[in-house]
Amino acid sequence: MSDVGMHRGCRARVAIALCVLACCIGTATAQLVGIPYMTVEVFVNSAMAVNLPAASLGLQVSVHRMDQLDMATQAIDQQIPRGSEAEARRWVEANQARIRRQVQPAAIATANAISLATHYRIDRLPAVVINKKTVVYGVTDVNVALQHYQASRGGRP
C-alpha cells in the first residue's frame, strides 16, 4: 500500500473513531445525569406552552404543533379585506405566492405531526413520547415527563 493510501485509511479510521467518541460522550453525559433517553417528542397545540430542558443532556427533542396549519390559515384569513368578495379575490390573487410560502410548510408540518401521532396512537394532547415507545400524557414540561417515565419504571432509567 502506498503512503497516500495509508494516509487515507488512517484519516477514515480517525473520522470513524471521532464519530464513535462523540456518540459515546453524548450517551455518557445523558447517563451521568440519570437520563438514558435519546429522543423526546412533544405533541401539543398552539395554546400549550412547552418547557424544554435547560441543557440538551444528549436529548434529541422535537415539538410537534398539531394545529400549525390552522394557525397559518387563520393568520392569512385575518389579512383578507372584508369588503366585497371581488376585493377579497383580488387580494388573494395578488398575494398567492406569499400565501403559499406560509401555508405549505405549515401543511407539511401538520401532516407529519398527525402521521406521527397516529403511529404512536396518541389519543389526546399534550403528549410526550420518550424513545419512540412510551407516551406520557398531560404534561408539557419535558423534565416532568421524564420524571413520570422514570417513576413508572420504578425509578429505573
Number of C-alpha atoms within 10 A of each C-alpha: 5 6 8 9 10 11 11 11 12 12 12 12 12 12 12 12 12 12 12 11 12 12 13 13 13 16 18 16 17 18 15 11 9 14 19 20 18 17 15 21 20 29 25 23 17 13 8 13 12 17 13 16 13 7 7 13 20 20 19 12 16 14 15 21 22 22 19 22 20 15 16 17 15 11 14 16 12 9 11 16 15 10 8 8 11 10 13 15 13 13 14 18 11 11 13 12 11 11 16 11 10 16 20 13 14 21 17 13 18 19 16 15 21 18 12 16 21 11 10 14 10 18 10 11 18 21 22 28 24 20 15 15 9 13 19 21 18 12 21 21 16 21 14 15 22 20 14 16 20 16 12 11 10 9 11 11 14
